[in-house]
């Protein structure tokens, strides 16, 4: 359960309660509507959202009440935790683990681990973005609706990837639209009819056969990094779906290694990092 307490400042005297929450503290319209049903008091009493607030009023918000958890807890799973506070938890997701349950993987996902870890608290699993099943690295889940609303779409991620071949340029931008391959529910391809997709890359290290890259995204299309590098002629090592080979690594060599988080109530902006996994380090003398 997350509890937040605000004292109304003099400059906000007379502002409608719903506008105070939206404008001063970033509450979404959806969360404001939900709070009408309970979980909020002003000076210890119920207050309508259309009522004005007064300087000195104490607003108390309780988040997470009466939420329904529908994931199967699996206490047998093990996932490293990089960071945790009252609002978020950041995992270092391993390979061979989906973020959300599906038909094939219904009880061995990151969501099932989250459900087991917070079974007593009854927290809802709210991942702020998804990583492919075999992509490793930082994956963050919000613990309440306010944190999810404040953070969604405002995270800056840096991915690390090992491409097959030696990229000639030290840096570059791939601006190529992506679309689903006809007849497939998974595979994507570059196509002028697709959605715009922009990937920035920077070379960190080269060998005779591979290139280690740092990448940031302007857009978040499915398989964006994987398709863009294959489009350049340098597929990810291990990525057989897009032309890579598994002679050196058994999965696509892609890792979410750095994440910039904006501030939340009680916490300043911060940067999280997750070390490059062993199978990717094995492709280079990575330190």
C-alpha positions, 0 to 999 in steps of 0.5 A: 500500500502506498500512501501520499500526503500533500499540504495545499500551498497558499498559491493553490487556494481555491483550486478544484481538488481534481485540478490540484491533483492533475496539475500539481502532482501529475495524476491522470484523469483515470486515476482521479476518477478511481479516487472518487470511489475511495482511497482519498481524504481531505483533512480526514474527511471525504471531499468531492473532486469538484470541491475547492481546496484551501491553503493548509488542507491535508490531502491523503491518498492511499493507492492500491486498495481493492485491486485484483491480482490475476497472475499465478505466483511462482516462488520457484523463480529467481530474478535479480532485483536492481532497485526497489522503492515504494513506487517501482521495482527494477529487475535484471531480466534473464534470457528465456523469460517472458515479461507477461504470461501467454499461452505457451508461458503461463507460470514462468514469466517475470509477472509470475515472479512479481506475483510471488514476491508481492503475494502478501501485499497483493500488488498488480504487475505493471511493467512500464515496457516489455523486453523480448523473451530472450532479451536480457536486462533492466525491466521496471514495474510500477507498484501503483497507478500513480507511478505508472502514469508518471513514468510511462513513456518518459523512460530513456533506455540504452541497449547493448547489442553484439552485431555479426560483422564489422560496422564501418561507421562509429555512429549512425541513425537508422530511420526505416519504417517497420511493418509486420511480415504478411502471414506472420504474427511475430516477424517484422520487416522494413517497408515504406508502408510501415510505422516510422522507426528510428534507432541511434547507434554508437560503436563501442568495440570491434573484433574481426567478426563482431561489433559491440554497440550502444543503442537508443530508440526514438520509437519503440516498435516491435523487434526494432533493433533486431530488424534495423541491424539486419536491414543494415546487413549486420544482424544480431549474433544469435538472432536466427529470426533475422539472419543471425547465427547461434555458433557463438551465442544461443539467443539474440545478443541484446541487453537493456543495460541502462535506464534513466528514470525521471523523479517521483514523489520522494525520489530524485531522477536516477540512472539504473544499470545492469551489467552485460551478461556472460554470454554477450561478454563471451563474444568480446573481451568486455569488461 
